Amino acid sequence: MSNMETLAPVLRRWLSSERIEPLPMRDAAQPAPLLSFEFFPPRTEALEQQLWACIKRLAPLAPRFVSVTYGAGGTTHERTHATVARLARETELVPAAHLTCVGATREEVDAVARGYWEAGVRHIVALRGDPAPGTDYAPHPGGYAYASDLVAGLRRIADFEISVAAYPEMHPTARSPEDDLDSLKRKLDNGATRAITQYFFDTATYLRFLDRCLAAGITAPIVPGIMPVSNFAQAARFSAMCGTSVPAWLGHLFEGTEDAPEIRRIVASIVAAEQVRTLQANGVDEFHFYTLNRPELTHAIAHILGVRPRPGSVAAQAG
């Protein structure tokens, strides 16, 4: 039974009450949730050191997989490939490489996918991709037009595990929520394994989206994307670009913390921990963290969720 089918009774209960029912904290004897982490490829030597320090810090938590992003227009292809290849070669982590179809022919995209397979990478996050800044998206004449086409192409190349994107608040360029949901269903019907959502701050938005997915016949896992907010002004700017709503209460919590980094970190931890605990209390047991290559907030929230360093890891021994 998929996690979406398991969640169906919870969603019906929640929707009928029009509120989220808080449940007691999870018993320590129960399994901890599944986690996955997203990193972005480094642009400089200093950022490379920051990335691998982040990986080293989070690796002992034994995530289900770790993904590495692709820049707008495919601009970080070489750095993404180098990072996931090193993850596959030097760590026990399961790397997932982002792959986009924007601005490239099918042959070029297929060659990148085959290169990942040869490097030992078996998991792809298949995305349409964003065009270069200042331009509108247009399918390449000889390329995959959309992510659903890319998923079908990857299925022909090798037996990849394939994750795709989902948008609880609708993709910014979608014509309607219905069209956006149809797009997600095509990606899953074409062979994607799971969907990972754009981050969101209003938990009710995600739960309502799950209900719409179930009504559309989608039963594949829809993993919530969680972004701990370490810089509220930056998060608000980025959210405006990607169509994520920023509740007024979130801005209020961060008021007056511009010159108080410790308070910002505490607030960020509380906000994200409350979000994931509420989701967990309503039956969600897998989370994807957008780490921004900064490990501490993600590590703290994982601890609250009951995820601890695996026995024998450096972090476990240090503790």
C-alpha positions in Angstrom: 0.0 0.0 0.0 1.4 3.4 -0.9 1.8 6.2 1.6 -0.9 8.2 -0.3 -3.4 5.4 0.2 -2.4 5.1 3.9 -3.0 8.9 4.3 -6.4 8.9 2.7 -8.4 8.3 6.0 -6.3 10.9 7.8 -7.0 13.4 5.0 -10.7 12.7 5.1 -10.8 13.2 8.8 -8.8 16.5 8.6 -10.9 17.9 5.7 -14.1 17.2 7.5 -13.0 19.1 10.6 -11.4 21.9 8.6 -8.4 21.9 10.9 -5.3 19.9 11.7 -5.6 17.6 14.6 -2.5 17.6 16.8 -1.5 14.2 18.1 0.8 13.2 21.0 4.6 13.2 20.3 5.7 10.0 18.6 6.7 7.1 20.9 10.5 6.6 20.9 10.0 3.0 20.1 8.3 3.8 16.8 10.4 4.1 13.6 11.8 7.5 12.8 10.7 9.1 9.5 12.6 8.8 6.3 14.6 11.9 5.3 16.4 13.0 2.2 18.6 16.1 1.7 19.2 18.5 -1.2 22.5 20.2 -1.9 23.7 22.5 -4.6 27.0 22.2 -6.5 29.8 24.6 -5.4 31.0 27.5 -7.6 34.2 28.1 -5.7 36.8 26.3 -3.7 35.5 27.8 -0.5 31.9 26.7 -1.3 33.2 23.3 -2.2 34.6 23.0 1.3 31.3 24.2 2.8 29.4 21.6 0.8 31.5 18.7 1.8 31.4 19.8 5.5 27.6 19.8 5.2 27.6 16.4 3.6 30.0 15.1 6.4 27.7 16.5 9.1 24.4 15.0 7.7 25.7 11.7 6.3 25.6 9.9 9.7 21.8 10.4 9.7 21.6 7.8 6.9 19.2 9.7 4.6 17.2 7.7 2.0 19.1 9.7 -0.7 20.7 13.1 -1.3 20.1 15.2 -4.4 22.3 17.7 -6.2 20.7 20.5 -8.1 21.1 21.7 -11.7 21.5 25.5 -12.5 19.0 27.5 -14.6 19.5 26.5 -18.2 21.6 23.5 -17.2 24.4 25.8 -16.3 25.9 23.7 -13.5 25.9 20.4 -15.4 29.6 19.7 -15.0 29.7 20.6 -11.3 26.5 18.6 -10.6 28.0 15.6 -12.4 31.3 15.9 -10.5 29.5 16.2 -7.1 27.2 13.2 -7.6 30.0 11.1 -9.1 32.1 11.8 -6.0 29.2 11.0 -3.7 28.8 7.7 -5.5 32.5 7.0 -5.4 33.6 8.2 -1.9 30.5 7.9 0.4 27.8 5.4 1.3 25.1 7.9 0.5 22.7 7.3 -2.4 23.1 10.3 -4.8 20.3 11.6 -6.9 21.3 13.9 -9.8 19.0 16.7 -10.9 18.5 16.6 -14.7 16.7 19.2 -16.8 15.6 19.2 -20.4 15.7 23.0 -21.0 18.0 24.2 -23.7 19.3 20.8 -24.8 18.6 18.2 -27.5 17.4 14.7 -26.5 20.7 13.3 -27.5 22.5 15.7 -25.2 20.2 15.0 -22.3 20.4 11.2 -22.9 24.2 11.4 -23.0 24.2 13.1 -19.5 21.8 10.4 -18.2 24.1 7.6 -19.5 27.1 9.4 -18.0 25.3 9.3 -14.6 24.5 5.6 -15.0 28.1 4.8 -15.8 29.2 6.8 -12.7 27.1 4.6 -10.5 24.2 7.1 -10.1 20.9 5.3 -10.2 18.5 8.0 -9.1 17.5 11.0 -11.2 15.4 14.0 -10.2 13.8 14.8 -13.6 12.8 18.4 -14.1 11.8 20.6 -17.0 14.2 23.2 -15.7 14.2 27.0 -15.6 15.4 29.0 -18.6 18.4 31.3 -18.3 17.6 34.5 -16.3 15.7 37.1 -18.2 14.2 34.6 -20.7 11.0 32.7 -21.1 10.8 28.9 -21.3 10.5 27.4 -24.8 11.0 23.8 -25.6 14.2 23.0 -27.5 13.2 22.0 -31.1 15.1 18.8 -30.8 14.7 18.2 -27.1 12.3 16.9 -24.5 9.5 19.5 -24.2 8.5 18.8 -20.6 9.5 16.8 -17.6 6.9 14.1 -18.4 8.7 13.6 -21.7 12.0 13.4 -19.9 10.7 10.8 -17.5 9.6 8.6 -20.5 13.0 9.1 -22.1 14.9 8.1 -19.0 12.8 5.0 -18.7 14.0 4.0 -22.2 17.7 4.5 -21.2 18.0 2.6 -18.0 16.2 1.4 -14.9 16.6 4.7 -13.0 14.7 5.6 -9.8 13.0 8.8 -10.9 11.7 11.7 -8.7 9.8 14.6 -10.1 8.6 18.0 -8.8 5.1 18.8 -7.4 3.7 22.2 -6.6 1.2 22.5 -3.7 0.6 26.1 -4.7 0.8 25.6 -8.5 3.9 26.1 -10.7 4.3 29.9 -11.5 3.9 29.3 -15.2 1.0 26.8 -15.0 -2.3 27.9 -16.6 -4.4 26.6 -13.8 -4.2 24.3 -10.7 -6.0 21.6 -12.7 -3.4 21.8 -15.6 -0.6 21.7 -13.1 -2.1 18.6 -11.4 -2.5 16.9 -14.9 1.2 17.6 -15.5 2.2 15.9 -12.3 0.0 12.9 -13.1 1.6 12.5 -16.6 5.1 12.5 -15.0 4.0 9.8 -12.6 2.1 7.8 -15.2 5.2 7.9 -17.5 7.3 6.1 -14.8 8.3 8.5 -12.0 8.8 6.9 -8.6 7.7 9.7 -6.4 7.1 13.5 -6.4 8.9 16.0 -4.1 7.1 19.2 -3.4 8.3 22.8 -3.7 8.7 24.0 -0.1 5.7 25.6 1.6 5.1 27.2 5.0 1.3 26.6 5.4 0.9 23.0 6.3 -2.8 23.1 5.4 -1.8 23.9 1.8 0.1 20.6 1.5 -2.6 18.5 3.1 -5.2 20.0 0.7 -2.9 19.3 -2.2 -2.6 15.6 -1.1 -6.4 15.4 -1.1 -6.5 16.8 -4.7 -3.8 14.3 -5.7 -5.9 11.4 -4.3 -9.0 12.6 -6.1 -7.0 12.7 -9.3 -6.0 9.1 -8.9 -2.4 9.8 -7.8 -1.2 7.2 -5.3 2.6 7.6 -5.6 4.4 9.2 -2.6 4.2 13.0 -2.5 7.1 13.9 -0.3 6.9 17.3 1.4 9.8 19.6 0.7 10.9 21.5 3.8 13.1 24.6 3.8 14.4 25.8 7.2 14.5 29.6 7.0 17.9 30.9 8.1 17.5 34.3 6.3 13.9 35.6 6.2 14.5 38.4 3.7 16.2 36.1 1.3 13.5 33.4 1.7 10.8 36.0 1.1 12.5 37.2 -2.1 13.0 33.7 -3.4 9.4 32.7 -2.5 8.0 35.6 -4.5 9.9 34.2 -7.6 8.8 30.6 -7.2 5.2 31.2 -6.1 5.4 30.1 -2.5 3.2 32.0 -0.1 4.8 33.6 2.9 2.3 33.8 5.8 2.2 37.1 7.8 2.9 35.1 11.0 6.2 34.0 9.6 7.4 37.5 9.0 6.2 38.5 12.4 8.3 35.8 14.1 11.4 37.0 12.4 10.8 40.7 13.1 13.7 42.4 14.9 16.1 39.4 14.3 18.2 41.0 11.6 21.2 41.6 13.9 20.5 38.6 16.2 21.7 35.4 14.4 21.2 33.2 17.4 17.6 34.2 17.8 17.1 33.7 14.1 18.4 30.2 14.3 16.1 29.4 17.3 13.1 30.8 15.5 14.0 28.9 12.3 14.3 25.6 14.2 11.0 26.1 16.0 9.1 27.0 12.8 10.5 24.0 10.8 10.2 21.6 13.7 6.5 22.6 14.3 5.8 22.2 10.6 7.3 18.7 10.3 5.8 17.6 13.6 2.3 18.7 12.5 2.7 16.8 9.2 4.0 13.8 11.1 1.0 13.9 13.5 -1.2 13.8 10.4 0.4 10.7 8.9 3.3 12.0 6.9 6.5 10.0 7.5 8.9 11.2 4.8 10.5 14.6 4.4 12.9 16.2 1.9 15.1 19.0 3.3 16.4 21.9 1.2 19.6 22.3 3.1 21.1 25.3 1.2 24.4 23.5 2.0 24.0 24.5 5.7 23.6 21.5 7.9 22.8 22.7 11.5 19.1 23.5 11.2 18.4 20.3 9.3 20.4 18.3 11.8 18.5 19.8 14.7 15.1 19.2 13.2 16.1 15.6 12.3 17.0 15.2 16.0 13.5 16.4 17.1 12.0 13.9 14.7 13.9 11.1 16.3 16.5 10.6 13.6 19.9 9.9 15.2 23.4 9.2 13.7 23.6 5.6 12.7 25.7 3.3 15.1 29.3 3.3 14.3 29.3 6.7 12.5 31.9 9.4 13.4 29.1 11.6 14.8 27.7 8.8 16.9 31.1 8.0 18.3 31.7 11.7 19.1 28.4 11.9 20.9 
